[in-house]
Amino acid sequence: MEERELQQYRSVLEAKQAELVEALRRRDGITIEKAADALDEVRLAADRELMIHTLDRESLRLREIRAALARIEEGTYGICLGCEEPIPKKRLDAVPWAAYCVRCQEAVDAQRAAETAGPIIESLLEEPV
Ligand SMILES: [Zn+2]
């Protein structure tokens, strides 16, 4: 990849990183409110659930962005971690922190889904004692 292109991806990634760090920092100040009544309790629990879900997603994205920036430093940016083929520019434009080409990403996602679903399915299939 050309140095000029690499610098472009780097600035996109750095901007996104700064945005996420800022968002995470803002949420850091959120404390668990004390509910006035039962209905509030339910609403707050739902808010917390949603917030935790968003936090999870954002911190995962932040890790992906940091890994991508590290790959720029190492000179391996834009190379699929799975098959070691170049990741198409179109994909990098859409997902600059992509670590895999679409084909390998699908395999990784399927693997991850299996790891998550596996124990649940196993516990469902277990014979009751
Ligand atoms: Zn690949």
Residues whose N, C-alpha, C, O or C-beta is under 5 A from the ligand:
A	BS01	ZN	C80 G82 C83 E84 Y100 C101 C104
